Amino acid sequence: MRTAQVNRTTKETDIRLKLSLDGGEVSVSTGIGFFDHMLTAFAFYGGLGLELTVKGDLEVDGHHTVEDTGIVLGQALSRALGDRKGIRRYGSAFVPMDEALCFTALDFSNRPFLVFDAEMPQPMIGSYDSCLTVEFMRALAMNSGLTLHQKCHYGANAHHITEALFKSLGMAVKEAVQVTGGGVTSTKGVL
């Protein structure tokens, strides 16, 4: 079973997360409607089961909720992958969303790194600060051992850009976590 459950409580957030790499129910509640929409799209296009409840200090703003969710989801991905034996390891996807075109390439290398090249034309998407997308992606990459590259080639609407980034992330994760063999996909023999 490629699953993980992570609970994390701080003075800023209380997070309960269940993840299955092989599908299942998707239920997301973070208190930020647009972020819920993005995480649901990520799980759907990733073929993931995701049950997530977040209670954050939204009276401050959404930063802690979004970043801490990235931390916990990254930890869950790492735990669910275990020793990473047999997975394809690499994944990539382009997603067009109306006028926007975004790309994600990733490697579950156990060497976390983020390259993020996506300007956000509008500062807010509903109650979601568009600058938080990079914070989420950084927290996810650092806590899952993921080398993650994301680029918006062009776009004029922050909603479309962000949605294309999350969907392409899901599609790339789905490709990378596929079981394609029995050993570790590395010339070194370990990840």
VOBA-1610 file (N, C-alpha, C; in pm, whole numbers, padded with zeros to 5 digits, always signed):
BEGIN
Met+00084-00119+00000Met+00000+00000+00000Met+00088+00125+00000Arg+00074+00204-00103Arg+00154+00328-00113Arg+00071+00443-00056Thr+00064+00444+00077Thr-00018+00542+00147Thr+00064+00606+00258Ala+00013+00719+00306Ala+00074+00786+00421Ala-00032+00870+00489Gln-00013+00885+00618Gln-00097+00973+00698Gln-00005+01063+00778Val-00028+01193+00771Val+00055+01289+00844Val-00037+01387+00915Asn-00013+01404+01044Asn-00080+01506+01124Asn+00026+01601+01176Arg-00001+01730+01167Arg+00097+01829+01212Arg+00022+01946+01277Thr+00059+01977+01401Thr-00003+02087+01472Thr+00104+02184+01520Thr+00086+02311+01485Thr+00172+02418+01534Thr+00082+02527+01593Lys+00141+02636+01636Lys+00062+02748+01686Lys-00012+02819+01572Glu+00027+02788+01447Glu-00032+02856+01331Glu-00129+02769+01251Thr-00107+02638+01251Thr-00192+02549+01172Thr-00212+02414+01241Asp-00324+02351+01208Asp-00354+02215+01251Asp-00395+02139+01125Ile-00313+02042+01083Ile-00332+01975+00955Ile-00346+01825+00975Arg-00445+01767+00907Arg-00469+01623+00904Arg-00474+01582+00758Leu-00385+01490+00718Leu-00374+01452+00577Leu-00359+01302+00562Lys-00435+01245+00468Lys-00420+01106+00425Lys-00397+01107+00276Leu-00298+01031+00231Leu-00260+01029+00090Leu-00247+00886+00041Ser-00298+00860-00078Ser-00277+00733-00146Ser-00226+00763-00286Leu-00111+00706-00321Leu-00054+00726-00454Leu-00133+00653-00561Asp-00220+00561-00520Asp-00292+00478-00616Asp-00441+00510-00623Gly-00477+00631-00585Gly-00614+00676-00601Gly-00698+00662-00476Gly-00819+00714-00484Gly-00911+00710-00372Gly-00990+00838-00363Glu-01055+00855-00249Glu-01138+00973-00227Glu-01054+01101-00228Val-01112+01208-00279Val-01050+01339-00272Val-01143+01431-00196Ser-01095+01482-00083Ser-01172+01572+00002Ser-01075+01673+00061Val-01092+01800+00027Val-00998+01904+00068Val-01072+02019+00133Ser-01026+02060+00251Ser-01084+02175+00320Ser-00973+02250+00392Thr-00936+02367+00338Thr-00829+02447+00398Thr-00877+02581+00450Gly-01002+02617+00417Gly-01052+02749+00454Gly-01025+02854+00348Ile-00952+02817+00242Ile-00924+02907+00130Ile-00980+02840+00004Gly-01092+02891-00044Gly-01164+02826-00153Gly-01080+02798-00276Phe-01003+02895-00322Phe-00924+02874-00443Phe-00815+02769-00419Phe-00755+02768-00301Phe-00652+02669-00269Phe-00713+02529-00265Asp-00833+02517-00210Asp-00904+02388-00213Asp-00921+02341-00358His-00961+02432-00444His-00981+02402-00586His-00850+02355-00650Met-00739+02419-00617Met-00609+02382-00675Met-00564+02244-00625Leu-00579+02218-00496Leu-00537+02089-00441Leu-00625+01975-00493Thr-00753+02003-00512Thr-00843+01904-00569Thr-00802+01872-00713Ala-00770+01975-00790Ala-00724+01955-00929Ala-00592+01877-00931Phe-00500+01912-00842Phe-00372+01841-00831Phe-00395+01693-00806Ala-00481+01660-00709Ala-00506+01520-00675Ala-00576+01448-00790Phe-00673+01514-00852Phe-00746+01452-00963Phe-00651+01418-01078Tyr-00572+01515-01121Tyr-00482+01491-01235Tyr-00363+01404-01196Gly-00336+01394-01066Gly-00230+01306-01018Gly-00278+01163-00994Gly-00408+01139-01006Gly-00461+01006-00977Gly-00444+00967-00833Leu-00448+01065-00744Leu-00419+01044-00602Leu-00546+01039-00519Gly-00542+00967-00409Gly-00641+00980-00304Gly-00588+01083-00205Leu-00668+01183-00171Leu-00622+01289-00082Leu-00737+01332+00008Glu-00719+01313+00138Glu-00813+01363+00237Glu-00735+01461+00323Leu-00777+01588+00320Leu-00700+01695+00383Leu-00792+01793+00453Thr-00761+01817+00580Thr-00830+01920+00657Thr-00724+02010+00720Val-00740+02140+00699Val-00646+02238+00754Val-00724+02345+00828Lys-00681+02371+00951Lys-00733+02486+01026Lys-00612+02576+01050Gly-00612+02690+00984Gly-00499+02781+00994Gly-00540+02917+01046Asp-00440+02999+01074Asp-00463+03134+01126Asp-00497+03230+01012Leu-00610+03205+00949Leu-00652+03286+00835Leu-00685+03429+00873Glu-00703+03454+01003Glu-00722+03593+01046Glu-00595+03675+01023Val-00479+03607+01014Val-00353+03674+00980Val-00347+03691+00829Asp-00340+03580+00759Asp-00350+03570+00613Asp-00337+03422+00578Gly-00323+03391+00450Gly-00319+03252+00409Gly-00182+03188+00405His-00079+03265+00437His+00058+03216+00418His+00087+03087+00493His+00059+03085+00624His+00092+02966+00704His+00011+02846+00658Thr-00115+02867+00624Thr-00200+02757+00578Thr-00143+02696+00451Val-00107+02778+00354Val-00058+02729+00225Val+00079+02664+00240Glu+00172+02732+00306Glu+00307+02677+00320Glu+00307+02548+00402Asp+00235+02547+00513Asp+00233+02428+00598Asp+00166+02310+00529Thr+00068+02338+00445Thr+00007+02231+00366Thr+00109+02171+00271Gly+00193+02255+00210Gly+00302+02206+00126Gly+00399+02118+00203Ile+00430+02158+00325Ile+00520+02079+00410Ile+00461+01940+00435Val+00335+01937+00479Val+00271+01810+00516Val+00249+01721+00394Leu+00205+01780+00283Leu+00185+01701+00161Leu+00319+01647+00111Gly+00425+01725+00122Gly+00558+01677+00084Gly+00602+01560+00171Gln+00582+01570+00302Gln+00617+01461+00392Gln+00538+01335+00359Ala+00409+01352+00327Ala+00325+01237+00294Ala+00371+01171+00165Leu+00405+01251+00064Leu+00456+01195-00061Leu+00582+01113-00036Ser+00673+01167+00042Ser+00798+01097+00071Ser+00772+00965+00143Arg+00684+00967+00243Arg+00653+00845+00318Arg+00584+00741+00231Ala+00490+00786+00147Ala+00417+00693+00062Ala+00509+00629-00042Leu+00611+00701-00085Leu+00706+00646-00183Leu+00805+00550-00119Gly+00825+00559+00011Gly+00916+00468+00080Gly+01056+00475+00023Asp+01114+00359-00012Asp+01250+00356-00066Asp+01255+00392-00214Arg+01140+00419-00273Arg+01126+00464-00412Arg+01164+00358-00515Lys+01173+00233-00470Lys+01206+00125-00563Lys+01092+00105-00663Gly+01128+00090-00789Gly+01034+00056-00893Gly+00963+00173-00959Ile+00972+00294-00901Ile+00900+00405-00962Ile+00975+00458-01083Arg+00898+00515-01175Arg+00956+00576-01294Arg+01053+00689-01254Arg+01019+00765-01152Arg+01101+00869-01092Arg+01084+01005-01157Tyr+01085+01012-01289Tyr+01074+01140-01361Tyr+00934+01158-01416Gly+00891+01283-01426Gly+00764+01314-01488Gly+00764+01456-01541Ser+00684+01481-01642Ser+00673+01617-01696Ser+00538+01632-01765Ala+00491+01756-01773Ala+00363+01782-01838Ala+00350+01930-01873Phe+00294+01956-01991Phe+00248+02088-02030Phe+00098+02093-02007Val+00047+02206-01958Val-00097+02226-01948Val-00131+02364-02001Pro-00216+02370-02104Pro-00270+02499-02147Pro-00397+02529-02069Met-00414+02651-02029Met-00537+02694-01960Met-00575+02828-02021Asp-00665+02823-02117Asp-00704+02942-02193Asp-00579+03009-02251Glu-00549+03132-02210Glu-00434+03204-02268Glu-00300+03165-02207Ala-00301+03086-02100Ala-00179+03051-02028Ala-00128+02913-02069Leu+00003+02900-02071Leu+00067+02771-02096Leu+00175+02750-01992Cys+00164+02642-01915Cys+00260+02615-01808Cys+00316+02475-01820Phe+00437+02459-01766Phe+00511+02334-01776Phe+00567+02297-01640Thr+00562+02167-01609Thr+00625+02112-01489Thr+00713+01996-01530Ala+00836+01992-01478Ala+00924+01876-01488Ala+00972+01846-01348Leu+00976+01716-01313Leu+01016+01682-01176Leu+01088+01548-01170Asp+01156+01531-01059Asp+01236+01411-01034Asp+01228+01381-00885Phe+01175+01264-00849Phe+01173+01222-00708Phe+01312+01167-00673Ser+01409+01255-00672Ser+01551+01223-00662Ser+01602+01211-00519Asn+01525+01258-00422Asn+01572+01276-00285Asn+01676+01388-00276Arg+01680+01473-00378Arg+01763+01594-00377Arg+01670+01712-00403Pro+01611+01768-00297Pro+01511+01872-00316Pro+01568+02000-00376Phe+01495+02052-00474Phe+01534+02178-00537Phe+01411+02233-00607Leu+01399+02364-00612Leu+01289+02427-00683Leu+01341+02535-00775Val+01298+02529-00901Val+01313+02638-00996Val+01171+02677-01035Phe+01133+02799-01006Phe+00996+02845-01029Phe+01001+02973-01110Asp+00946+02970-01228Asp+00949+03086-01318Asp+00806+03111-01366Ala+00730+03181-01284Ala+00591+03209-01318Ala+00549+03340-01252Glu+00548+03445-01331Glu+00502+03575-01281Glu+00350+03572-01270Met+00300+03632-01165Met+00156+03639-01142Met+00107+03781-01173Pro+00026+03798-01278Pro-00018+03931-01318Pro-00109+04001-01218Gln-00185+03924-01139Gln-00273+03982-01037Gln-00229+03931-00900Pro-00233+04018-00798Pro-00185+03977-00666Pro-00279+03883-00591Met-00409+03888-00622Met-00507+03808-00549Met-00592+03726-00646Ile-00626+03604-00603Ile-00722+03519-00674Ile-00826+03483-00568Gly-00937+03553-00566Gly-01031+03540-00455Gly-00961+03583-00327Ser-00960+03495-00227Ser-00892+03526-00100Ser-00752+03464-00094Tyr-00702+03419-00209Tyr-00572+03353-00219Tyr-00469+03450-00275Asp-00360+03470-00200Asp-00249+03554-00248Asp-00173+03476-00355Ser-00168+03528-00476Ser-00104+03452-00584Ser+00044+03428-00560Cys+00108+03509-00477Cys+00250+03488-00445Cys+00271+03363-00359Leu+00164+03304-00306Leu+00178+03186-00221Leu+00201+03058-00300Thr+00178+03061-00431Thr+00199+02941-00511Thr+00344+02895-00503Val+00437+02987-00515Val+00579+02950-00506Val+00613+02900-00366Glu+00550+02954-00263Glu+00575+02908-00126Glu+00529+02764-00108Phe+00411+02733-00164Phe+00361+02596-00159Phe+00455+02501-00231Met+00495+02537-00353Met+00580+02450-00434Met+00716+02428-00367Arg+00770+02532-00305Arg+00898+02518-00235Arg+00885+02422-00117Ala+00781+02440-00036Ala+00760+02354+00080Ala+00739+02209+00036Leu+00662+02189-00071Leu+00636+02055-00124Leu+00766+01990-00169Ala+00845+02062-00247Ala+00970+02006-00300Ala+01068+01972-00187Met+01085+02063-00093Met+01184+02043+00012Met+01146+01927+00104Asn+01017+01904+00124Asn+00974+01802+00218Asn+00945+01667+00154Ser+00945+01661+00021Ser+00924+01532-00047Ser+01051+01481-00114Gly+01160+01558-00108Gly+01282+01518-00176Gly+01268+01528-00327Leu+01197+01631-00371Leu+01159+01646-00511Leu+01241+01757-00576Thr+01301+01726-00690Thr+01357+01830-00776Thr+01243+01874-00865Leu+01204+02001-00855Leu+01084+02052-00920Leu+01115+02177-01000His+01082+02172-01128His+01097+02288-01216His+00959+02321-01272Gln+00919+02447-01258Gln+00792+02492-01313Gln+00811+02624-01387Lys+00745+02634-01502Lys+00758+02755-01583Lys+00624+02788-01647Cys+00588+02916-01639Cys+00477+02967-01717Cys+00537+03029-01842His+00508+02971-01957His+00563+03023-02082His+00497+03155-02120Tyr+00367+03166-02095Tyr+00296+03292-02113Tyr+00159+03280-02049Gly+00101+03395-02020Gly-00031+03399-01958Gly-00059+03538-01904Ala-00186+03573-01897Ala-00225+03706-01852Ala-00316+03703-01730Asn-00357+03583-01687Asn-00453+03570-01579Asn-00394+03480-01471Ala-00378+03532-01350Ala-00314+03458-01241Ala-00391+03331-01206His-00523+03333-01218His-00603+03213-01193His-00564+03104-01292His-00560+03137-01420His-00526+03039-01522His-00384+02988-01506Ile-00292+03076-01477Ile-00151+03036-01459Ile-00138+02940-01341Thr-00196+02976-01228Thr-00186+02893-01109Thr-00251+02757-01131Glu-00367+02757-01194Glu-00437+02631-01219Glu-00356+02542-01312Ala-00295+02599-01414Ala-00212+02520-01506Ala-00090+02464-01434Leu-00035+02540-01339Leu+00080+02490-01262Leu+00040+02372-01174Phe-00071+02382-01105Phe-00115+02273-01018Phe-00155+02149-01098Lys-00224+02168-01210Lys-00264+02054-01292Lys-00142+01985-01354Ser-00048+02064-01404Ser+00072+02003-01462Ser+00155+01933-01355Leu+00155+01986-01233Leu+00221+01918-01122Leu+00157+01782-01099Gly+00024+01778-01093Gly-00045+01650-01073Gly-00013+01550-01182Met-00017+01594-01307Met+00010+01505-01419Met+00152+01451-01415Ala+00248+01537-01379Ala+00388+01494-01371Ala+00410+01397-01255Val+00346+01423-01141Val+00355+01331-01027Val+00298+01195-01065Lys+00183+01193-01132Lys+00121+01067-01172Lys+00217+00985-01257Glu+00286+01050-01349Glu+00382+00981-01435Glu+00501+00930-01353Ala+00552+01013-01264Ala+00676+00981-01192Ala+00658+00869-01089Val+00540+00857-01029Val+00521+00756-00924Val+00473+00622-00979Gln+00455+00612-01110Gln+00417+00484-01171Gln+00523+00379-01139Val+00478+00260-01105Val+00569+00150-01082Val+00601+00086-01217Thr+00729+00093-01255Thr+00771+00043-01387Thr+00875-00067-01377Gly+00921-00096-01257Gly+01022-00200-01240Gly+01033-00241-01095Gly+01141-00311-01063Gly+01159-00360-00927Gly+01270-00292-00852Gly+01361-00231-00926Gly+01477-00169-00863Gly+01463-00017-00859Val+01566+00046-00804Val+01570+00190-00798Val+01614+00245-00934Thr+01543+00345-00983Thr+01575+00406-01111Thr+01690+00504-01091Ser+01811+00449-01084Ser+01931+00532-01066Ser+02053+00449-01101Thr+02145+00509-01173Thr+02272+00439-01201Thr+02353+00418-01075Lys+02324+00494-00968Lys+02393+00478-00840Lys+02338+00362-00760Gly+02214+00322-00791Gly+02151+00211-00719Gly+02072+00253-00597Val+02079+00382-00562Val+02002+00434-00447Val+01955+00575-00480Leu+01848+00615-00414Leu+01799+00753-00425Leu+01807+00816-00288
//
